[in-house]
């Protein structure tokens, strides 16, 4: 059988090979890191970009959707943007390059580029799974990022904003964060293209929560209308650790955000809240795999989607309960508001339960705006667009309000209303 | 102020004709009561005035200050000063009552080319109007109408009316579900709004509300038409004798 035609590299695949070859000798790393990069890139080259025949990428055929790769660098933004929450400590990653590593009480901060150079990063660069296209692209090209270590018992009073800010071209960043035992922190991971040219952005975040750590991690993705954003967050939760992960997608042309979480200690809890604001002719995929690996762990996942125009969205939520993970309690829900006849959202819940004393639930709803609600608001003089905006805000605001930090809630409501202003 | 000429209207979905050649004139400063048995088209008339798209006007005209409003959507009509106090106010989870009030007031001001209210000015107005209507401020912290009792919902409607200062107020069975104390408070709220440049249309089944909001004219609506018009004594007559005689007369 001749399958050569199917394996012919796409324009994007060829451009990635070209880019990697061009940057050889220039990418930071000691022998171990460069060796790890070569392995990743070789795997990527052999497998090619994933197609819908790859189960994990079934709804996002990257080979077809990723048409071209922008030049390695085009326009670097000239200055940082204001943080989402005014009092936050900003760690800027401008065009994939770290800028500031000055200390913050309770946290040690290092440029990830240093870890690449001294080889400590080699262990981070392993692919997460056999289909880990994002890990491979990022691991091949990553130049910098931040490594944060929060001390045991530290309670950070300021939000840390990891500001990945680019102006088109390519950016590949990595954030490694370890949270010490019983520490408390809130981190905003922000992605934004403020330029006009298209970008290819990959970002991998790697979180380890030690026993009893309580962390809120907020990903705010506001890439430009021509950008490809490939994000991944990997999490390991220690005993009694709690992670609240909030993700808002409000930009990008082709977006895949992966979430891979593992409960490694009893009593740990994972909360995922996702808001996808989709419009135009965009494609946005949020894919989660969650392993309840030990007994007595809990999780809830709620995703709310608002889909305008001809946008397409995907949520894949996979929950695996290991054979001895008794008393697992996992609840997942995905609610979608379709705002046009051509809008589309695909939901794939997947429960793999190997223990017998567990509670697992999932549900999905699809609706359009309630016309009686819309009429009532309009009858009070609110024109159709702002009236719809109020109802959409109401649909997603519930998730935002769960974040107790008032300044953060206000900032995220602002992200939502700005998006609605531009797209509603 | 309002002139309805030979109005015919039907339910958009199934084409059922509800309003069948209705004529009605209401002048500025007037309080007009519309009464009629169940199913005569009273609520439909109020929805049509507000611009609800579930109803289609097939014939006739609605003139408001001499201009046709048939082409205007509900928000445009509201900005021109038409207000409908709903029989069944809608609960909207997730929309905070205060935010809703502020957006509604400011959107109407914007549509009329007026400056938006400052937050302190807005707060002051809401506080004063709520106190007049004996509305518990905690109620305003909840999402719009969510968990309000029947009486609270009606009071919230009158609060909106007081804040939006409309020119043509249509009250659709505002008395239903109110106990006598609440009825008095609501009626006082409506009476406080009476002015020479404002008209009020009170749609009701019962004479009771009209003891508190005294009408200048009373119109009987039956099978989609006004079949009799009179002064306030007509309402008393209906209360005593029912609709049968008038319906018989008209037939």
Interface residues (C-beta under 8 A of the other chain):
Chain A: X371 X372 X373 X375 X376 X377 X378 X379 X380 X381 X382 X383 X384 X386 X387 X390 X391 X393 X394 X395 X397 X398
Chain B: X50 X51 X52 X53 X73 X74 X75 X76 X77 X78 X79 X84 X86 X89 X90 X92 X93 X94 X95 X99 X100 X103 X104 X107 X108 X111 X143 X160 X164
